[in-house]
Amino acid sequence: MQKVIRLLLCLVGLVAPMTTVWAEEPVASPGSSAGDTKGSIDWPSKDGKFAFLSTHSEDLNTIDLIDQKSRKKLQRIAEDDSSQTGWHVLWAPDSNRFALMTRLGHPIQGVDVYFRTGDRFRKIDLPDLPEANIPERLKHGHKFPHFANMNWQEAEEWKKDGSLVVTIVTMIDGAGHTITATRKVVVSFDRAGKATIGKSRIKYETEAD
């Protein structure tokens, strides 16, 4: 996923200026402090057993799964040497699955899914999610040189049947107008963790500045 995001980021850099935008900033969990564990402790699991420790430095950014009570590191989930990398997490209600959102620069974010197997969480192979492309007919001949979002993926909700709702957003602006394409996708998983894309629908919105 990160390799794809890096490629898209390079392409965006050729046509649009870089602007730092966060989809969501992590907020430290109550009771954590700089003296507890170096970094920021966030996103506790629903059962209270797990949380995540994210650290940012000049050389490497990391996110680790930790035991929420002892603060012991259990598993390295992701790492990246880009200063623009950021993460946030959406736990499933059963605390055996989570969606990891990785923002690598602007304006791109991807989603990965992890399932618990024994004492560890494994990454699930996801099919390519459909894009939220904006048809040329909606531009009415105008130029839209700036991408505010480019197929920005956000895990929105774990449903009762175990499926995951993901939104994919592309937003462009220019000529005094903004056009947004928002696609909502439902990703289903079988007992073995195999993922398939179920429902998918898209809507468009145009707004004048």
C-alpha positions as CSV (number, residue, x, y, z in Angstrom):
1,M,0.0,0.0,0.0
2,Q,2.8,2.5,0.9
3,K,4.5,1.9,-2.4
4,V,1.3,2.8,-4.3
5,I,0.8,5.8,-2.2
6,R,4.4,7.0,-2.8
7,L,3.9,6.6,-6.6
8,L,0.7,8.6,-6.5
9,L,2.3,11.2,-4.3
10,C,5.1,11.7,-6.9
11,L,2.5,12.1,-9.7
12,V,0.5,14.7,-7.7
13,G,3.7,16.6,-7.0
14,L,4.1,17.2,-10.7
15,V,0.7,19.0,-11.1
16,A,-0.1,20.5,-7.7
17,P,1.7,22.4,-5.0
18,M,2.3,20.6,-1.7
19,T,0.1,21.6,1.2
20,T,0.2,19.9,4.6
21,V,-3.3,18.5,5.5
22,W,-4.1,16.1,8.3
23,A,-7.2,13.9,8.1
24,E,-7.0,13.3,11.8
25,E,-4.4,14.2,14.4
26,P,-3.9,11.5,17.1
27,V,-4.7,12.6,20.6
28,A,-2.9,11.2,23.6
29,S,-4.9,8.8,25.7
30,P,-5.9,9.9,29.2
31,G,-3.2,8.9,31.7
32,S,-0.4,8.8,29.3
33,S,2.5,11.2,29.4
34,A,6.0,11.7,28.1
35,G,7.3,9.9,31.1
36,D,5.4,6.7,30.5
37,T,6.6,5.7,27.0
38,K,8.4,7.8,24.4
39,G,5.9,8.8,21.8
40,S,2.1,9.2,21.7
41,I,-0.2,6.4,23.0
42,D,-3.5,6.4,21.2
43,W,-6.4,4.4,19.8
44,P,-7.1,1.9,22.6
45,S,-9.0,-1.3,21.6
46,K,-12.6,-1.8,22.6
47,D,-11.7,-4.4,25.2
48,G,-9.0,-2.2,26.8
49,K,-6.2,-4.7,26.1
50,F,-4.3,-3.0,23.3
51,A,-3.3,0.5,22.1
52,F,-0.8,2.0,19.7
53,L,2.4,3.8,20.3
54,S,3.4,6.2,17.5
55,T,6.8,7.9,17.4
56,H,8.1,10.5,15.1
57,S,11.8,11.4,14.6
58,E,14.0,12.9,11.9
59,D,15.1,9.4,10.8
60,L,12.1,7.2,11.3
61,N,8.4,7.2,12.1
62,T,6.9,4.1,13.6
63,I,3.7,2.7,15.0
64,D,3.7,-0.2,17.4
65,L,0.9,-2.3,18.9
66,I,1.3,-2.3,22.7
67,D,-0.2,-3.8,25.8
68,Q,-2.3,-0.9,27.1
69,K,-1.8,-1.7,30.8
70,S,2.0,-2.5,30.8
71,R,2.9,-0.3,27.8
72,K,5.0,-3.2,26.5
73,K,5.6,-3.3,22.7
74,L,3.9,-6.3,21.2
75,Q,4.3,-5.9,17.5
76,R,5.7,-3.3,15.0
77,I,2.8,-2.5,12.7
78,A,4.5,0.0,10.3
79,E,7.4,2.3,9.9
80,D,8.5,4.9,7.3
81,D,11.4,7.3,6.9
82,S,9.2,10.1,5.5
83,S,8.5,13.0,7.8
84,Q,5.1,13.4,6.2
85,T,3.9,9.9,7.3
86,G,1.0,9.7,9.8
87,W,-1.4,7.0,11.0
88,H,-4.7,6.6,12.7
89,V,-6.7,3.4,13.6
90,L,-10.3,2.2,13.6
91,W,-10.8,-0.9,15.9
92,A,-13.6,-3.4,15.2
93,P,-16.0,-3.9,18.2
94,D,-14.6,-7.4,18.9
95,S,-11.0,-6.0,19.2
96,N,-9.8,-8.7,16.9
97,R,-9.5,-6.5,13.8
98,F,-8.5,-3.0,13.0
99,A,-8.1,-0.7,10.0
100,L,-4.9,1.2,9.7
101,M,-5.0,4.4,7.8
102,T,-1.6,5.6,6.5
103,R,-1.2,9.2,5.3
104,L,2.0,9.6,3.3
105,G,2.2,13.3,2.3
106,H,-0.7,15.2,0.8
107,P,-3.3,14.6,-0.5
108,I,-3.2,10.8,-0.4
109,Q,-4.2,8.2,2.3
110,G,-4.5,4.4,2.1
111,V,-6.2,1.8,4.2
112,D,-4.9,-1.6,5.4
113,V,-6.7,-4.2,7.5
114,Y,-5.3,-6.4,10.2
115,F,-6.9,-9.6,11.8
116,R,-5.8,-11.2,15.0
117,T,-4.3,-14.6,14.8
118,G,-3.2,-16.0,18.1
119,D,-1.0,-13.3,19.8
120,R,-0.3,-11.3,16.7
121,F,-2.2,-9.3,14.0
122,R,-1.6,-10.1,10.4
123,K,-2.2,-7.9,7.4
124,I,-5.1,-8.9,5.1
125,D,-4.6,-8.8,1.4
126,L,-7.2,-6.3,0.1
127,P,-8.4,-6.1,-3.5
128,D,-7.8,-2.9,-5.3
129,L,-10.5,-0.5,-4.1
130,P,-12.4,1.4,-6.9
131,E,-11.3,5.0,-7.4
132,A,-13.4,8.1,-6.9
133,N,-12.7,9.8,-10.3
134,I,-14.3,13.0,-11.5
135,P,-15.8,12.9,-15.0
136,E,-14.7,15.6,-17.4
137,R,-18.3,16.6,-18.1
138,L,-18.5,18.0,-14.6
139,K,-15.7,20.4,-15.2
140,H,-17.6,22.2,-18.0
141,G,-14.3,23.1,-19.7
142,H,-12.8,24.7,-16.7
143,K,-9.3,23.9,-15.3
144,F,-8.9,22.5,-11.8
145,P,-5.2,22.5,-11.1
146,H,-5.3,21.6,-7.4
147,F,-6.1,18.3,-5.7
148,A,-7.3,18.8,-2.2
149,N,-7.8,15.0,-1.9
150,M,-6.8,12.3,-4.4
151,N,-8.6,9.0,-3.8
152,W,-8.2,9.6,-0.1
153,Q,-9.3,6.4,1.7
154,E,-10.9,6.5,5.1
155,A,-12.2,3.5,7.1
156,E,-15.5,4.8,8.4
157,E,-17.3,1.9,10.2
158,W,-17.1,-1.8,11.1
159,K,-20.6,-3.2,10.6
160,K,-22.2,-5.9,12.7
161,D,-21.7,-8.5,10.0
162,G,-17.9,-7.9,10.1
163,S,-17.7,-5.9,6.9
164,L,-15.8,-2.6,6.7
165,V,-17.2,0.6,5.2
166,V,-14.5,2.7,3.4
167,T,-15.0,6.1,1.8
168,I,-12.8,7.2,-1.1
169,V,-12.7,10.9,-1.8
170,T,-11.2,13.0,-4.6
171,M,-11.6,16.8,-4.4
172,I,-10.4,19.3,-7.0
173,D,-10.6,23.1,-7.0
174,G,-10.0,25.9,-9.4
175,A,-11.8,28.6,-11.4
176,G,-13.8,29.5,-8.3
177,H,-15.4,26.0,-8.0
178,T,-14.8,22.8,-6.1
179,I,-15.8,19.4,-7.3
180,T,-15.9,16.4,-4.9
181,A,-16.4,12.7,-5.8
182,T,-17.2,10.5,-2.8
183,R,-17.3,6.7,-3.2
184,K,-18.6,4.5,-0.5
185,V,-17.4,0.9,-0.6
186,V,-18.3,-2.1,1.6
187,V,-15.4,-4.6,2.0
188,S,-16.5,-8.1,3.3
189,F,-14.3,-10.8,4.8
190,D,-14.9,-14.5,5.1
191,R,-13.8,-16.7,8.1
192,A,-10.3,-17.1,6.6
193,G,-9.9,-13.4,6.2
194,K,-10.3,-13.2,2.4
195,A,-11.6,-9.8,1.4
196,T,-14.1,-9.1,-1.3
197,I,-15.7,-5.8,-2.5
198,G,-19.4,-5.7,-2.1
199,K,-21.5,-2.6,-2.5
200,S,-20.0,0.4,-4.1
201,R,-21.7,3.7,-5.0
202,I,-20.4,7.2,-5.8
203,K,-21.8,10.7,-5.6
204,Y,-20.6,14.1,-6.9
205,E,-20.9,17.5,-5.4
206,T,-20.1,20.9,-7.0
207,E,-19.7,24.0,-5.0
208,A,-19.0,27.6,-6.0
209,D,-16.6,29.6,-3.9
